[in-house]
Amino acid sequence: MTSIAPGQDRVRIIVGVDTHKHMHVAVAVDELGSRLGECHVRANREGYAQLEAWAASLGRPTVFGVEGTASYGVGLASWLRRSGYRLVEVNRGDRRSRRINGKTDTLDAEAAARSVLSGESTAVPKSADGTVEMIRQIKIARDTARKGRTSAIVTLKAVIVTVPAELREQLEGLTDKALIGRCAGLRPGPIATPTASAKHALRSLAKRWIALNAEIDDHDRILDELTRAHSPSLRDGFGIGADTAAEMLIVFGDNPDRVRSEAAFAKLCGACPIPASSGVTNRHRLSRAGHRHANAALYRAVIVRMRFHQPTIDYTRRRTTEGLSKRDIIRCLKRFLAREIYQRVMTDHRARLAHNTPKTPLS
C-alpha cells in the first residue's frame, strides 16, 4: 500500500485579502469554490503571522490573492513572499458586480479569492525590495518638488501683476532666472506698507523656488546614479535619460520577469495598437490605458528621436509619404521604443542574474 506523506491530503485553498491601512480582511475558498471562512487581522507583522496561521489551519494555501500590493498591502505581500507563498495581484472588482452583489470588506476579499480561482487574476505583483523601489521613492520626491517649484514661480508672477507700479516696473521684462535672483535679493524691511509686504512675499516665493530647484538637482543626481547602475543598457538608448529610465524601471519593478513579453510591457505602458477599423477602413489608434507616466515618458523620448535620431527621422519621412498622420507615426514609434526598452531591461536583468548566481565548483 502506498503511504501518504503528512499534509499531502490536506485541502488546497485560495485566500483572498482585502487590504486597508489598519486592518486586513481575508476569505478562504477551496478549489471547488466553497467558502471556508473569514479572518480579520491587524495590518502589522503580528497580524500577518496570525493570517498565515489561520490559513494553514484551514488547509494547504496554494495562492494568496491580495488587493493593493503596491499600497496598503505591500507589507503583507512582502511577508507572504518571504514565507514562500505564491502571490497574485488582484484589481478592485468592477462597479457592475458591486452593484449586484453589494460591497463589504468580506465580499471584496471573497471576490479576490474567486478571481484567482477562476483565472481572471494572474498578475505577479512587484517585489518592491530592491533598487527599483529606491528609484520609485526618489522619483516621488522629485515629482512633488517639481510641482512645488512650478507653483512657486507661477504664483510669483501672479503676485507681480498686483504689486505697486514702481516695484512692478522694476521686475517686468526679466527672464525667469533673472526674476528669481532679483526677487530673492529684495529687502522688505519693516512690513508697514503694501510695497514692503509685496517684497516680502516675492522674496519668500523666490527663495522657495531656489530651495526646490536645488532639491530637484539632488534628486536628479541620485536617479542618474541608480538608473545607470541598475540598467546601463537602458541608459545607453538614444533619448533615454534618467527620468525616462526611472519611469520605465518603475513599470517593470524589481522583478522584471513578471512582465511576460515585450507586447505585455507595451500594453502596460499604453503603447499597444488598438484596432479601430470599420468597413473598408483598416487602422489602429492610440491606447488610453496603461501607466500614464510611462506613456508620457515614451512620448518624450519619441519626440527627441524624431528631432535628433537620424533613423527615426528617415522612418518618419517614409511613413509620411505613405499617408500616415503624425499621430499614427508617433503611435508606431512608441510601440517600437517599448520593444527596444523591454529588450534592454531584460538584457540587464539576465546579466544581473548570471552575476549573482553562485558558480558550482567542478567535481
C-alpha positions as CSV (number, residue, x, y, z in Angstrom):
1,M,0.0,0.0,0.0
2,T,1.4,3.4,-1.0
3,S,1.9,5.7,2.0
4,I,0.7,9.3,2.0
5,A,3.1,11.9,3.2
6,P,1.9,14.1,6.1
7,G,-0.1,17.0,4.8
8,Q,-0.5,15.6,1.3
9,D,-4.2,15.0,1.8
10,R,-4.9,18.5,3.2
11,V,-7.4,20.7,1.3
12,R,-5.8,23.1,-1.1
13,I,-7.2,26.5,-0.5
14,I,-7.1,30.0,-2.1
15,V,-7.0,33.0,0.1
16,G,-8.3,36.4,-1.0
17,V,-7.3,39.5,1.0
18,D,-8.9,43.0,1.0
19,T,-6.3,45.3,2.4
20,H,-6.7,48.6,4.3
21,K,-4.5,50.9,6.2
22,H,-5.1,49.5,9.7
23,M,-7.0,46.2,9.1
24,H,-6.9,43.4,6.5
25,V,-9.8,41.0,5.8
26,A,-9.2,37.6,4.3
27,V,-11.6,34.9,3.0
28,A,-10.6,31.4,2.1
29,V,-12.2,29.1,-0.6
30,D,-11.3,25.6,-1.7
31,E,-10.6,24.5,-5.2
32,L,-14.3,23.8,-5.8
33,G,-15.3,27.3,-4.7
34,S,-16.7,26.5,-1.3
35,R,-16.3,29.3,1.2
36,L,-14.3,28.0,4.2
37,G,-14.1,31.1,6.5
38,E,-13.0,34.6,7.0
39,C,-10.4,36.4,9.1
40,H,-9.8,39.9,10.3
41,V,-6.2,40.9,11.3
42,R,-4.3,44.0,12.1
43,A,-2.0,45.4,9.3
44,N,1.3,44.6,11.1
45,R,3.7,41.7,11.4
46,E,1.7,40.2,14.2
47,G,-1.4,40.3,12.1
48,Y,0.4,38.8,9.1
49,A,1.6,35.9,11.2
50,Q,-2.0,35.4,12.5
51,L,-3.3,35.4,8.9
52,E,-0.7,32.8,7.9
53,A,-1.6,30.6,10.8
54,W,-5.3,30.9,10.2
55,A,-4.9,29.9,6.5
56,A,-2.7,26.9,7.4
57,S,-5.4,25.8,9.9
58,L,-8.0,25.5,7.1
59,G,-5.8,23.6,4.6
60,R,-2.8,24.0,2.4
61,P,-2.7,27.5,1.0
62,T,-1.7,27.4,-2.7
63,V,-2.0,31.1,-3.6
64,F,-2.9,34.4,-1.9
65,G,-4.8,36.9,-4.0
66,V,-4.1,40.4,-2.5
67,E,-5.6,43.7,-3.4
68,G,-3.4,46.8,-3.2
69,T,0.0,45.1,-3.3
70,A,1.6,48.4,-4.1
71,S,-0.1,50.4,-1.3
72,Y,-1.8,49.1,1.8
73,G,-1.0,45.5,1.0
74,V,2.7,46.0,0.4
75,G,3.7,44.8,3.9
76,L,1.5,41.7,3.7
77,A,2.8,40.9,0.2
78,S,6.4,41.1,1.3
79,W,5.7,38.9,4.3
80,L,3.9,36.2,2.2
81,R,6.7,36.3,-0.5
82,R,9.4,35.8,2.1
83,S,7.3,32.9,3.6
84,G,7.4,31.2,0.2
85,Y,3.7,31.5,-0.8
86,R,2.6,32.2,-4.4
87,L,1.2,35.7,-4.6
88,V,-1.3,37.2,-7.2
89,E,-2.2,40.8,-7.5
90,V,-6.0,41.4,-7.7
91,N,-7.5,44.5,-9.0
92,R,-10.6,46.1,-7.5
93,G,-13.9,44.5,-8.7
94,D,-15.9,46.2,-11.4
95,R,-18.8,48.5,-10.4
96,R,-21.4,46.4,-12.1
97,S,-20.5,43.4,-9.8
98,R,-20.5,45.6,-6.7
99,R,-24.0,47.0,-7.6
100,I,-25.4,43.5,-8.0
101,N,-23.7,41.7,-5.0
102,G,-23.2,44.7,-2.7
103,K,-19.9,45.8,-1.1
104,T,-18.3,44.9,2.2
105,D,-14.7,44.1,3.1
106,T,-15.6,40.5,3.4
107,L,-17.3,40.4,0.0
108,D,-14.3,42.1,-1.6
109,A,-11.9,39.5,-0.1
110,E,-14.1,36.7,-1.3
111,A,-14.3,38.3,-4.8
112,A,-10.5,38.4,-4.7
113,A,-10.2,34.7,-3.9
114,R,-12.7,33.7,-6.6
115,S,-11.0,36.0,-9.1
116,V,-7.8,34.0,-8.6
117,L,-9.6,30.7,-8.6
118,S,-11.3,31.5,-12.0
119,G,-8.0,32.5,-13.5
120,E,-9.2,36.1,-14.1
121,S,-6.4,37.5,-11.9
122,T,-2.9,36.2,-12.8
123,A,-0.6,39.2,-12.4
124,V,2.5,38.8,-10.3
125,P,3.0,41.8,-8.0
126,K,6.2,43.8,-7.9
127,S,8.6,42.7,-5.2
128,A,9.4,46.3,-4.1
129,D,12.6,45.3,-2.3
130,G,15.5,46.4,-4.4
131,T,16.9,49.3,-6.5
132,V,13.8,50.0,-8.4
133,E,11.9,50.6,-5.2
134,M,14.6,53.1,-4.2
135,I,14.2,54.7,-7.7
136,R,10.4,54.9,-7.2
137,Q,10.7,56.7,-3.8
138,I,13.2,59.2,-5.1
139,K,11.0,59.8,-8.2
140,I,8.1,60.6,-5.9
141,A,10.1,63.2,-4.0
142,R,11.4,64.7,-7.3
143,D,8.0,64.9,-9.0
144,T,6.4,66.6,-6.0
145,A,9.3,69.1,-5.7
146,R,8.9,69.9,-9.4
147,K,5.2,70.6,-8.9
148,G,6.1,72.9,-6.0
149,R,8.7,74.7,-8.0
150,T,6.3,75.3,-10.8
151,S,3.6,76.5,-8.4
152,A,6.1,78.9,-6.8
153,I,7.1,80.7,-10.0
154,V,3.6,80.8,-11.3
155,T,2.4,82.4,-8.0
156,L,5.3,84.8,-8.0
157,K,4.4,86.1,-11.5
158,A,0.8,86.4,-10.5
159,V,1.8,88.5,-7.4
160,I,3.9,90.8,-9.6
161,V,0.8,91.8,-11.5
162,T,-0.8,93.3,-8.5
163,V,2.2,94.9,-6.7
164,P,2.7,98.7,-6.6
165,A,3.6,100.1,-10.0
166,E,7.1,101.2,-9.0
167,L,8.1,97.6,-8.0
168,R,6.3,96.0,-10.9
169,E,8.1,98.2,-13.4
170,Q,11.5,97.1,-11.9
171,L,10.6,93.4,-12.4
172,E,8.9,93.5,-15.8
173,G,10.8,92.0,-18.8
174,L,13.2,89.9,-16.8
175,T,13.9,86.2,-17.7
176,D,12.8,83.6,-15.2
177,K,16.2,83.1,-13.7
178,A,16.9,86.9,-13.5
179,L,13.5,87.4,-11.9
180,I,14.1,84.8,-9.3
181,G,17.5,86.3,-8.5
182,R,16.1,89.8,-8.3
183,C,13.2,88.8,-6.1
184,A,15.4,86.7,-3.8
185,G,17.6,89.8,-3.1
186,L,14.7,92.1,-2.2
187,R,14.9,93.7,1.3
188,P,11.4,94.5,2.5
189,G,12.3,96.0,5.9
190,P,9.5,96.6,8.3
191,I,6.2,95.4,7.0
192,A,4.5,98.8,7.1
193,T,3.4,99.4,3.5
194,P,2.0,97.4,0.6
195,T,5.3,97.7,-1.1
196,A,7.1,96.1,1.8
197,S,4.6,93.3,2.1
198,A,4.9,92.6,-1.6
199,K,8.7,92.5,-1.4
200,H,8.4,90.0,1.5
201,A,6.0,87.8,-0.5
202,L,8.1,87.9,-3.6
203,R,11.3,87.1,-1.7
204,S,9.7,84.2,0.0
205,L,8.4,82.7,-3.2
206,A,11.8,83.2,-4.9
207,K,13.7,81.5,-2.1
208,R,11.2,78.7,-2.2
209,W,11.9,78.2,-5.9
210,I,15.7,78.2,-5.3
211,A,15.4,75.7,-2.5
212,L,13.2,73.4,-4.5
213,N,15.4,73.7,-7.6
214,A,18.4,72.6,-5.5
215,E,16.4,69.7,-4.1
216,I,15.4,68.6,-7.7
217,D,19.1,68.7,-8.8
218,D,19.9,66.4,-5.9
219,H,17.2,64.0,-6.8
220,D,18.3,64.0,-10.4
221,R,21.8,63.2,-9.4
222,I,20.6,60.2,-7.3
223,L,18.3,59.0,-10.1
224,D,21.1,59.2,-12.6
225,E,23.4,57.1,-10.5
226,L,20.7,54.5,-9.6
227,T,19.4,54.0,-13.2
228,R,22.9,53.8,-14.7
229,A,24.0,51.2,-12.1
230,H,20.8,49.2,-12.4
231,S,20.2,49.2,-16.1
232,P,23.2,50.5,-18.1
233,S,21.9,49.1,-21.4
234,L,18.7,51.1,-21.0
235,R,20.5,54.3,-20.3
236,D,22.6,53.8,-23.5
237,G,19.4,54.1,-25.5
238,F,19.1,57.3,-27.6
239,G,16.9,59.9,-25.8
240,I,16.5,57.8,-22.7
241,G,17.7,59.9,-19.7
242,A,17.4,59.4,-16.0
243,D,13.8,60.5,-15.8
244,T,12.6,58.3,-18.7
245,A,14.6,55.3,-17.5
246,A,13.2,55.7,-14.0
247,E,9.6,55.6,-15.3
248,M,10.4,52.5,-17.3
249,L,12.0,50.7,-14.5
250,I,9.1,51.5,-12.1
251,V,6.8,49.8,-14.5
252,F,9.0,46.7,-14.5
253,G,9.6,46.6,-10.8
254,D,12.5,44.8,-9.1
255,N,11.3,41.5,-10.6
256,P,11.0,42.4,-14.4
257,D,10.4,38.7,-15.3
258,R,6.9,39.3,-14.1
259,V,6.3,41.0,-17.4
260,R,5.8,38.1,-19.7
261,S,6.7,39.6,-23.1
262,E,7.5,42.9,-24.8
263,A,3.9,43.0,-26.0
264,A,2.7,42.8,-22.4
265,F,5.1,45.6,-21.5
266,A,3.8,47.7,-24.3
267,K,0.3,47.2,-23.0
268,L,1.3,48.2,-19.5
269,C,2.6,51.5,-21.0
270,G,-0.5,52.1,-23.1
271,A,1.6,51.8,-26.3
272,C,-0.1,48.8,-27.8
273,P,-2.0,49.3,-31.0
274,I,-5.8,49.3,-30.6
275,P,-7.8,48.2,-33.7
276,A,-10.2,51.0,-34.8
277,S,-11.3,49.6,-38.2
278,S,-14.7,49.7,-39.8
279,G,-15.9,48.6,-43.2
280,V,-13.1,49.2,-45.7
281,T,-11.1,51.3,-43.2
282,N,-8.2,49.4,-41.7
283,R,-6.4,51.4,-39.0
284,H,-5.3,51.4,-35.3
285,R,-5.5,54.1,-32.7
286,L,-3.6,55.2,-29.6
287,S,-4.3,53.3,-26.4
288,R,-5.8,55.3,-23.5
289,A,-5.0,52.6,-20.9
290,G,-1.8,51.7,-19.1
291,H,0.7,53.6,-16.9
292,R,0.2,57.2,-18.0
293,H,3.5,58.5,-16.6
294,A,5.3,55.7,-18.5
295,N,3.3,56.5,-21.6
296,A,4.3,60.2,-21.3
297,A,8.0,59.2,-20.9
298,L,7.8,57.2,-24.1
299,Y,6.2,60.1,-25.9
300,R,9.0,62.5,-24.7
301,A,11.7,60.0,-25.9
302,V,10.0,59.6,-29.3
303,I,9.8,63.3,-29.8
304,V,13.5,63.6,-29.1
305,R,14.3,60.9,-31.6
306,M,12.1,62.4,-34.2
307,R,14.2,65.6,-34.0
308,F,17.7,64.3,-33.5
309,H,17.9,60.5,-34.3
310,Q,18.6,60.0,-38.0
311,P,17.0,56.5,-38.3
312,T,13.8,57.8,-36.7
313,I,13.9,60.9,-38.9
314,D,14.1,58.7,-42.0
315,Y,11.3,56.4,-40.7
316,T,9.1,59.5,-40.1
317,R,9.6,60.8,-43.7
318,R,8.9,57.4,-45.2
319,R,5.7,56.8,-43.3
320,T,4.6,60.4,-44.0
321,T,4.9,59.7,-47.8
322,E,2.8,56.6,-47.2
323,G,0.0,58.7,-45.9
324,L,0.2,58.2,-42.2
325,S,-0.5,61.2,-39.9
326,K,1.9,62.4,-37.3
327,R,-0.3,61.0,-34.6
328,D,-0.1,57.5,-36.1
329,I,3.6,57.7,-36.7
330,I,4.1,58.6,-33.0
331,R,2.0,55.6,-32.1
332,C,4.1,53.3,-34.2
333,L,7.3,54.8,-32.8
334,K,6.1,54.4,-29.2
335,R,5.5,50.7,-29.9
336,F,9.0,50.3,-31.4
337,L,10.5,52.1,-28.4
338,A,8.6,49.9,-26.0
339,R,10.0,46.8,-27.7
340,E,13.6,48.2,-27.5
341,I,13.3,49.2,-23.8
342,Y,11.9,45.7,-22.9
343,Q,14.9,44.0,-24.6
344,R,17.4,46.4,-23.0
345,V,15.9,45.9,-19.5
346,M,15.7,42.2,-19.8
347,T,19.3,42.0,-21.1
348,D,20.4,43.8,-17.9
349,H,18.2,41.6,-15.7
350,R,19.7,38.4,-17.2
351,A,23.2,39.8,-16.7
352,R,22.5,40.5,-13.0
353,L,21.1,37.0,-12.5
354,A,24.2,35.5,-14.1
355,H,26.4,37.6,-11.9
356,N,24.6,36.9,-8.7
357,T,24.2,33.1,-9.3
358,P,27.0,31.3,-7.4
359,K,29.2,29.1,-9.6
360,T,29.4,25.5,-8.5
361,P,32.9,24.1,-8.4
362,L,33.8,21.4,-10.9
363,S,33.9,18.0,-9.3
